[in-house]
Amino acid sequence: MKYLIDLSIFRRNKNFSLIFIGQFVSLFGTMITSVALPFQIYSLTHSTLMVGLLSLFQLIPLIFTALLGGVYADRYNRRVMLLIAEMALFFGCLLLAFNTYQWHNIAVIFIVATIMSALTGFHRPALDSIIQQIVAKKDLPTVSAIGTFKFSVGMIVGPAIGGIIIAKYGIVFTYVFDALTFFISVFAIGFVKNIASPFYEKSETAYQALKVGIQYASSRQDLIGTYLVDFTAMIFGMPNALFPAIASQFGGPQVLGLLYSAPAVGALFVSFYGHWTRFPYHGRAIALSAMLWGVAIIFFGLSTHLYIALFFLMIAGIMDALSGIYRSVMWNQTIPNHFRGRLAGIEMISYLSGPRLGDTEAGLVAAALGVTTSIVLGGVLCVVSVALCSYCLPKFWNYKMKQDIEILQK
C-alpha cells in the first residue's frame, strides 16, 4: 500500500482540493468537446484535412497567449486569472451550442474554437503556477501523480461517453454539457482563499519580463530538453486528427470515443503508483518514454483489428504518462516561483503546439499518402527525432534529480 498514490493531501490542503475538484469536473466537459469538434467538422466536410486545419487554427493564437498568459501569471493574482478564463470558456461553449442549433456554420466553429484555444493560453499558466504556489515541494511528486490520474480518468470517461452522447443526444447537448462543467469549476475556484499575487519588478514591461523568462529557460539545457522532446514526439507521433476517419472504418462515433480514451487507460495504471520519480535520471526517463510512445504508435498504425489498435494506444498512453510525470516534477521542483508562470507558458507551447501541429501534419500526410502511412511514418519520425534531441542535449539526458537543490540555490 505504501507504493500507492498518497491522497492525504486532499485532507491537508483545502485550496488544492477545491482547485482539483473544479478542474476535474471541467476536464470531463473539455474532453467531450474535444471529441465533438473534430467529429462535427468531419461530419460536415468529410475531410481529414479540415480536421487538421482546425488544430492549426487553434494553435496560432495559443503561441502568443501562452507567453502573455505566463507573464500575467507572474504579475497578477492567479486565482482571478483562472476565474476570468473559465467564465469566458463557459460562454464559448454556449456559442458553439447555439451555432450548432441555429446556423451550422463551419466558419463560426473555427472562430469560436480558435478564441477558446487562445483563452487556454491565459488559463493554463495560471493553473500550473498556482499549484506550485499552494503545494509544498515534498508533495509535488504526489500532486504530479494525482494530476496524471485526473487527466487519465477525464480522457477515459470524457471521450468514451462523448461518443455516446453525440450519437444519442447530439452535438448541441454536448457543448451545453461542457458549459455546465465550466460553471461548476468557477464555483469551486470561488471558494479558494488566501492566494497572494506574486511579487514582480514593477519597472519591467511585459516584453522585458517575457525576455527574462525566455533567457532563464534558455540557460537550462535540461529544461530545453523537456520542451523539445515532448514537442517533437507529439508533432510526429500524435494521430488524433485521423481518429474520425479510423472510427468510420471500425464502427462510427462509439468507436471514436474508445480511440480517444485508450491512451488514458494506460496512463491511469501509471498514476496509481506514486513513486515513479524515485528513478533519479529524469531526463533519460522522459526521452525513453517518448521513444517508446513512437514505437507504440507505429504498431497502432499497422493494426487491422480494433482491439489490437486500442491495445497499442493504451501502451502509448503509458509512455506518455510516464514522460509527463517526470517533466512535471522536474519543472515544479527546479523552477523558482517568480519564473513559474512565464515558464508554464513556454511549457504550454511545447506540449500543446506539438499535438496541434501533429494533427495538421497527420491530416496533410493522410490526404496525400493515406491514413496508415501517415501514422506509421509519424511514429518512425518520433523515435528518430527524440533520439536526436537526446544526443544533442547531453545535460538533459544526464539530468539527475539530486541536482534540484543545487539549481534552486543558484
Secondary structure, DSSP 8 states (H G I E B T S, - for coil): -TTB---THHHH-HHHHHHHHHHHHHHHHHHHHHHHHHHHHHHHH--HHHHHHHHHHHHHHHHHHHHHHHHHHTTS-HHHHHHHHHHHHHHHHHHHHHIIIII--HHHHHHHHHHHHHHHHHHHHHHHHHHHHHS-GGGHHHHHHHHHHHHHHHHHHHHHHHHHHHHHH-HHHHHHHHHHHHHHHHHHHTT----------TTS-HHHHHHHHHHHHHT-HHHHHHHHHHHHHHHHH--GGGHHHHHHHHTSHHHHHHHHHHHHHHHHHHHTBS-GGGSS-HHHHHHHHHHHHHHHHHHHHH--SHHHHHHHHHHHHHHHHHHHHHHHHHHHHHS-HHHHHHHHHHHHHHHHHHHHHHHHHHHHHHHHH-HHHHHHHHHHHHHHHHHHHHHH-HHHHT--GGGHHHHHH-
